[in-house]
Amino acid sequence: MFPEFIERLAKEVKGENDTHNVTIFTLSTCMWCKKCKEFLIDRGIKYRYVDVDRIEISEKSKVLEFLRETYKPERISYPFVVWDNIFVVGYNPGKYEELINLGGN
C-alpha cells in the first residue's frame, strides 16, 4: 500500500482491533495529532504513524509528494489519516467512528 520508504519510517502501535489498515501522518507537537492517537488507542485500534517533523527533510518531501499524488487532497494538514483506502485530513472523530463501523478492509 505504501512505498518502502514510508514502511521504513512508520512506527507501529499495537491494538487488539487490527481489522483496518490505519496509518497516520502527524506532527509530534500537534495537539490534534495527539488527540487522534489517543482516539485510536482508546478504541484499541492498531495503527502506524509517521511524525513528519521528526524525519529528514528529504524524506519529508517524499512523504508529502506521495500523499499529494496518491490521495489528491485539497490540502495537507495534520493529522493526515489513511484508513484502509480512505483518507481524512485533520482531526475528525466522527469520521473515524464511521470508518471503524465499516468493518474489514
C-alpha positions in Angstrom: 0.0 0.0 0.0 2.8 2.4 0.9 6.2 2.7 -0.7 9.2 1.1 1.0 10.5 4.4 2.5 7.2 5.1 4.3 7.1 1.5 5.5 10.5 2.0 7.0 9.6 5.3 8.7 6.2 4.2 10.2 6.1 3.2 13.8 3.5 0.6 14.9 1.2 1.0 17.9 -0.4 -2.3 19.0 -4.1 -2.7 19.4 -6.5 -5.6 19.7 -8.6 -4.2 16.8 -6.5 -4.9 13.7 -9.4 -5.1 11.2 -8.3 -1.9 9.5 -5.1 -0.8 8.0 -4.6 2.6 9.6 -1.6 4.9 9.1 -1.4 8.5 10.3 0.9 11.2 9.3 1.4 13.6 12.3 3.5 16.3 13.8 4.9 15.4 17.2 3.9 18.7 18.8 0.4 18.9 17.3 -2.4 18.8 19.8 -4.9 17.4 17.2 -2.4 14.7 16.2 -2.1 13.7 19.9 -5.9 13.6 20.2 -6.0 11.4 17.1 -3.5 8.9 18.5 -5.4 8.9 21.8 -8.7 8.3 20.0 -7.2 5.2 18.3 -5.6 3.9 21.4 -8.8 4.4 23.5 -10.6 2.2 20.9 -7.9 -0.4 20.7 -7.1 0.3 17.1 -3.8 -1.0 15.8 -2.2 1.8 13.8 1.1 3.1 12.4 2.3 6.7 12.4 5.0 8.9 11.0 5.9 12.1 12.9 6.7 14.1 9.8 8.5 16.8 11.8 11.0 14.2 13.1 12.2 12.8 9.8 14.9 14.1 7.4 13.8 16.9 5.2 14.4 14.8 2.0 12.2 12.1 3.4 9.5 14.7 4.4 9.4 15.9 0.8 8.9 12.4 -0.5 6.1 11.8 2.1 4.3 15.0 1.1 4.7 14.2 -2.6 3.4 10.7 -2.1 0.3 12.0 -0.2 -0.5 14.6 -2.7 -0.1 12.4 -5.8 -1.8 9.3 -4.3 -4.8 10.9 -2.4 -5.1 14.3 -4.2 -6.3 16.2 -1.1 -7.3 19.8 -1.3 -4.6 20.5 1.3 -2.2 18.6 3.6 -3.0 19.2 7.2 -2.2 17.1 10.3 -3.2 14.6 11.3 -3.5 13.1 7.8 -5.1 9.7 8.4 -5.1 6.9 5.8 -7.8 4.4 6.8 -7.7 1.4 4.5 -8.0 3.3 1.2 -9.8 6.4 2.6 -8.0 9.5 3.8 -9.2 12.0 6.4 -7.4 15.4 6.7 -7.4 16.9 10.2 -8.8 15.6 13.4 -12.3 14.3 12.8 -13.5 11.7 15.4 -17.0 11.5 13.8 -15.4 10.3 10.6 -13.1 7.9 12.4 -16.2 6.3 14.1 -17.8 5.9 10.7 -14.7 4.2 9.4 -14.5 1.9 12.5 -18.1 0.8 11.8 -17.4 0.0 8.1 -15.9 -3.4 9.1 -13.0 -5.1 7.4 -10.5 -3.8 4.8 
